[in-house]
Structure formats: C-alpha cells, structure tokens
C-alpha cells in the first residue's frame, strides 16, 4: 500500500483534531470499506478491512479521472473478483453533492449514490464533497503530515480548509467545544476580489477569457499557467527557448513553479509570488468568514510541491491585511497538509463510521 498504513478509528475522538460523527461509537465489527477520492485530475481508490477498531488497508490505486467514462467503470477495474465483498463505501467528490448526487466540476461524470449501491450491491453508500473528506481525514494525520506556514494563537474555535489543485476546494469545520463538524461549501467559485491596479488588470484579462472570474480561475494549476501567460505578456520579457521547450513536453504549471523555485526566470518567480499572494488573501477571507481561530489548513496537490519555494513574508503580509480585523488574523495558525491521501483516509473514516447505521 502506497503511503497508507493501518490506523485506528478511536483517533477520530482522541486525536489532536477530533472529528464529530453521527455515530459516536467505535465500529469494531468486521467489514470491508471502499474509499474514494475523485478529483479533476486523478481518482484515488482504496479498500480497507475493519478489524478490532482499526482500518487495515488491503489495496489502493490511483487512476487518471478523465480517461474513464464513469466512477463505476473505474471501480470494476479496481475491485477484482479475488477481492472481498464490499460492505460500505464513501466517495469524496470534487463537486457539490445534493441529495446523494453530484456532477463533477472539473470532470464530466455524474455520480449517484443509489446507482452505486444498486450496481455494486453495497448496503451502505455515502457520497460527500471531497473537501468534507479532507476535513475528516485530518483526524488520521500526525504532526509530520503538516508544515506550519504561519503561527497563531492556540485559541479553540472554528477551522477551515482551502485546497488549490486542479480546481479550488474550500470547506468549514464548526467547533462545538469538543469536536469539529466539517461542512462543504463552494467558496472557491466566489468572485475574485482585486486589491491593486495590477489585480484589476488581471481581472480584466481573465474576464476576456472566462467571463466570470472566480478564485478558482487563479488559485489552481490552470490558474498558474494563465497568470504566467499574463505576466509574461505585460513584462515584455521574451520567454527563453529552453523554458518553452520544457513546458511543451511536460506539465506547464509544474514547470513554471519549479523554475521559479530554482530562480531561473524572473517571470516564473513573479508568477509564484502572485499565486502565493492570492492564496494568502483568499485564505484570510475564509478565516474572517468562519472566524477560524482553530486554524486554516491548506490542502490540494500544489502546495506540498512548492512548500520550499514559498516566501513566508509574501504569505504573511497578504494574509494579515484586513485593517481593523488584523488582530483576529494574527491569531489564526495556517498549516499545509503534506499527506496527499488525506481525503482518501477521510472517506475511509466516514464510510466505516456510517456502516453500523445501515
């Protein structure tokens, strides 16, 4: 199993980030859980055995999402005839889930929990937003799975997640005094809010291309490339041939950020700084909306890869920049989630804790 080890369900209630579930008891019955994390670029699937209060991994695999026609097609390849029968499943999906159904935001699938249960003969099916799954997965993480981007006060309170990747996911975590209650939102699709003349020019550039300009248009993999193209255009600095060659052969956004971290191109450096600046601004807005003294957790596939290239002063100076509420933002710790399987672990937790109710 790649990066997934056995972990205990009691950690949900006893860990540093305690999560609340509708089922307060620890399931110790035997059962097999299929966990899924469906994103715009890749889908992670894993099979877990519930054994004496632990989730024991049996198998996991990652698939390129858009190469498959449906979630069920992917599961049929993953769950072979020699694997044990699935008792329950939880799938975290990058899109708004309504009454057990979801249409992916950055991929062309529709997923229906009733159809999953009927066709796979599973008695317990949960379909939740991928950011909810991320939140539940925090309970499985250890200190080594986080990198502190900004220190804050240890004041109990609500928390929030923001995850730049193929798109931009956001979620809240309500603090009831002893446990966190994750809830989904679609804040990543709210309007981008410019602060400077350059930001306004960026807004106008993106409006010409997309019409509506959400935060996701900038704080995502595609957003990094779009920012780079704009900054290259206004800089008047010709793109080096070696950089263009690399971008034509690989992931342009990854090459841009990698080049920036190596300091090889000034426009790439400016692009990365701009991305971090915008991330800090939107993370701060999320902290204010949720009064997240419990912290902001940054997930997604981008930040762990660029963590060593983040200028802490760029993030801090743009995070604590809300006038009369700066004192509140000073209190908010910000941590980057390094474990790329967090959402998958959260889906496994949720599926296991839901099993006894069905």
ChimeraX attribute file (.defattr): number of C-alpha atoms within 10 A of each C-alpha:
attribute: neighborCount
match mode: 1-to-1
recipient: residues
	/A:1	11
	/A:2	10
	/A:3	8
	/A:4	17
	/A:5	11
	/A:6	16
	/A:7	16
	/A:8	17
	/A:9	24
	/A:10	17
	/A:11	18
	/A:12	25
	/A:13	19
	/A:14	12
	/A:15	14
	/A:16	14
	/A:17	20
	/A:18	20
	/A:19	23
	/A:20	17
	/A:21	18
	/A:22	10
	/A:23	14
	/A:24	11
	/A:25	12
	/A:26	18
	/A:27	20
	/A:28	15
	/A:29	15
	/A:30	14
	/A:31	19
	/A:32	26
	/A:33	32
	/A:34	28
	/A:35	29
	/A:36	31
	/A:37	29
	/A:38	26
	/A:39	23
	/A:40	20
	/A:41	15
	/A:42	16
	/A:43	20
	/A:44	21
	/A:45	24
	/A:46	23
	/A:47	23
	/A:48	25
	/A:49	24
	/A:50	21
	/A:51	16
	/A:52	14
	/A:53	17
	/A:54	21
	/A:55	25
	/A:56	19
	/A:57	20
	/A:58	18
	/A:59	17
	/A:60	20
	/A:61	13
	/A:62	15
	/A:63	15
	/A:64	14
	/A:65	21
	/A:66	16
	/A:67	10
	/A:68	13
	/A:69	12
	/A:70	14
	/A:71	18
	/A:72	15
	/A:73	10
	/A:74	17
	/A:75	15
	/A:76	11
	/A:77	9
	/A:78	18
	/A:79	18
	/A:80	10
	/A:81	9
	/A:82	6
	/A:83	12
	/A:84	14
	/A:85	16
	/A:86	19
	/A:87	22
	/A:88	26
	/A:89	28
	/A:90	27
	/A:91	29
	/A:92	28
	/A:93	27
	/A:94	26
	/A:95	26
	/A:96	18
	/A:97	20
	/A:98	12
	/A:99	10
	/A:100	15
	/A:101	17
	/A:102	20
	/A:103	17
	/A:104	18
	/A:105	15
	/A:106	15
	/A:107	16
	/A:108	14
	/A:109	17
	/A:110	14
	/A:111	20
	/A:112	19
	/A:113	19
	/A:114	17
	/A:115	15
	/A:116	20
	/A:117	17
	/A:118	11
	/A:119	9
	/A:120	15
	/A:121	14
	/A:122	18
	/A:123	15
	/A:124	22
	/A:125	26
	/A:126	21
	/A:127	26
	/A:128	27
	/A:129	27
	/A:130	28
	/A:131	33
	/A:132	27
	/A:133	31
	/A:134	31
	/A:135	29
	/A:136	30
	/A:137	24
	/A:138	25
	/A:139	24
	/A:140	22
	/A:141	20
	/A:142	12
	/A:143	8
	/A:144	9
	/A:145	15
	/A:146	19
	/A:147	16
	/A:148	14
	/A:149	19
	/A:150	19
	/A:151	14
	/A:152	17
	/A:153	14
	/A:154	12
	/A:155	13
	/A:156	14
	/A:157	20
	/A:158	23
	/A:159	27
	/A:160	27
	/A:161	29
	/A:162	25
	/A:163	27
	/A:164	23
	/A:165	21
	/A:166	22
	/A:167	25
	/A:168	25
	/A:169	30
	/A:170	26
	/A:171	26
	/A:172	26
	/A:173	25
	/A:174	20
	/A:175	19
	/A:176	12
	/A:177	9
	/A:178	12
	/A:179	19
	/A:180	24
	/A:181	19
	/A:182	24
	/A:183	18
	/A:184	21
	/A:185	17
	/A:186	15
	/A:187	18
	/A:188	24
	/A:189	17
	/A:190	12
	/A:191	14
	/A:192	20
	/A:193	15
	/A:194	14
	/A:195	10
	/A:196	9
	/A:197	9
	/A:198	11
	/A:199	15
	/A:200	14
	/A:201	14
	/A:202	18
	/A:203	20
	/A:204	14
	/A:205	16
	/A:206	20
	/A:207	13
	/A:208	10
	/A:209	10
	/A:210	11
	/A:211	11
	/A:212	15
	/A:213	21
	/A:214	20
	/A:215	23
	/A:216	23
	/A:217	23
	/A:218	26
	/A:219	28
	/A:220	25
	/A:221	21
	/A:222	18
	/A:223	22
	/A:224	22
	/A:225	21
	/A:226	20
	/A:227	25
	/A:228	23
	/A:229	16
	/A:230	16
	/A:231	19
	/A:232	18
	/A:233	13
	/A:234	9
	/A:235	11
	/A:236	9
	/A:237	12
	/A:238	9
	/A:239	14
	/A:240	9
	/A:241	9
	/A:242	8
	/A:243	16
	/A:244	12
	/A:245	10
	/A:246	13
	/A:247	15
	/A:248	10
	/A:249	9
	/A:250	10
	/A:251	13
	/A:252	19
	/A:253	22
	/A:254	17
	/A:255	19
	/A:256	23
	/A:257	25
	/A:258	18
	/A:259	18
	/A:260	21
	/A:261	18
	/A:262	11
	/A:263	13
	/A:264	13
	/A:265	16
	/A:266	13
	/A:267	25
	/A:268	29
	/A:269	21
	/A:270	17
	/A:271	23
	/A:272	25
	/A:273	19
	/A:274	21
	/A:275	21
	/A:276	22
	/A:277	21
	/A:278	24
	/A:279	23
	/A:280	21
	/A:281	22
	/A:282	20
	/A:283	24
	/A:284	26
	/A:285	16
	/A:286	22
	/A:287	26
	/A:288	17
	/A:289	11
	/A:290	19
	/A:291	19
	/A:292	27
	/A:293	24
	/A:294	26
	/A:295	27
	/A:296	26
	/A:297	25
	/A:298	27
	/A:299	28
	/A:300	27
	/A:301	18
	/A:302	20
	/A:303	19
	/A:304	17
	/A:305	13
	/A:306	15
	/A:307	16
	/A:308	10
	/A:309	18
	/A:310	17
	/A:311	14
	/A:312	13
	/A:313	11
	/A:314	15
	/A:315	22
	/A:316	21
	/A:317	12
	/A:318	18
	/A:319	26
	/A:320	19
	/A:321	17
	/A:322	15
	/A:323	7
	/A:324	7
	/A:325	11
	/A:326	14
	/A:327	12
	/A:328	18
	/A:329	23
	/A:330	17
	/A:331	19
	/A:332	27
	/A:333	22
	/A:334	28
	/A:335	19
	/A:336	22
	/A:337	26
	/A:338	21
	/A:339	21
	/A:340	16
	/A:341	19
	/A:342	26
	/A:343	30
	/A:344	29
	/A:345	30
	/A:346	29
	/A:347	34
	/A:348	35
	/A:349	26
	/A:350	29
	/A:351	26
	/A:352	33
	/A:353	20
	/A:354	20
	/A:355	22
	/A:356	16
	/A:357	9
	/A:358	9
